[in-house]
Amino acid sequence: MKNRFICKVCVAGRELHSKEYRSLKEIAEDLGLSYQQAADISVGRLKKFVKGSFKYQPTIDIQKISV
């Protein structure tokens, strides 16, 4: 199976992680998230995860790679 997603994690504009993955499940396992959290992030439902005002809130971006 080919890589289908690219995931980037940034904090304060600095990229800390950028990797291609085969599935949302693989992303969830690597980042320590649940599958549902990874699925929500991939479709832009981020409000569930912003609970407070953190100085260094990470930005997680998951995009599907066009094949």
C-alpha positions in Angstrom: 0.0 0.0 0.0 1.3 3.5 -0.9 1.5 6.4 1.4 -1.9 8.3 1.4 -1.5 11.0 4.0 1.1 13.6 5.0 1.1 14.8 8.6 2.9 17.9 9.8 3.2 19.1 13.4 4.3 22.7 14.1 4.8 24.7 17.3 5.2 28.5 17.1 5.7 28.3 13.3 8.5 25.7 13.7 8.0 22.3 12.0 8.8 19.5 14.4 7.4 16.6 12.5 6.7 15.9 8.8 6.1 12.4 7.6 4.0 10.4 5.0 1.7 7.6 6.3 -0.4 4.9 4.8 -3.4 5.4 7.0 -5.0 7.5 9.7 -4.5 4.7 12.1 -0.8 4.8 11.5 -0.8 8.5 12.2 -2.8 8.1 15.4 -0.4 5.4 16.7 2.7 7.4 15.9 1.4 10.7 17.5 -0.3 9.1 20.5 -3.8 10.1 19.4 -7.0 8.0 19.0 -8.1 7.1 15.5 -11.1 9.4 15.9 -8.9 12.3 16.8 -6.7 11.7 13.7 -9.9 11.5 11.6 -11.3 14.7 13.0 -8.0 16.6 12.4 -7.9 15.3 8.8 -11.3 16.8 8.0 -10.7 20.1 9.9 -12.7 19.5 13.1 -10.0 21.0 15.4 -12.2 22.8 17.9 -12.6 19.7 20.0 -8.8 19.8 20.8 -8.4 23.4 21.7 -9.1 23.5 25.4 -7.4 26.5 26.8 -4.9 29.0 25.9 -1.5 27.4 25.7 1.7 29.3 25.0 3.0 26.6 22.7 -0.1 25.0 21.2 0.9 22.5 18.5 -0.7 22.8 15.1 -1.4 19.4 13.5 -2.1 19.3 9.8 -3.1 16.0 8.1 -3.7 16.1 4.3 -4.7 13.3 1.9 -2.2 12.8 -0.9 -3.7 12.8 -4.4 -3.0 9.6 -6.2 
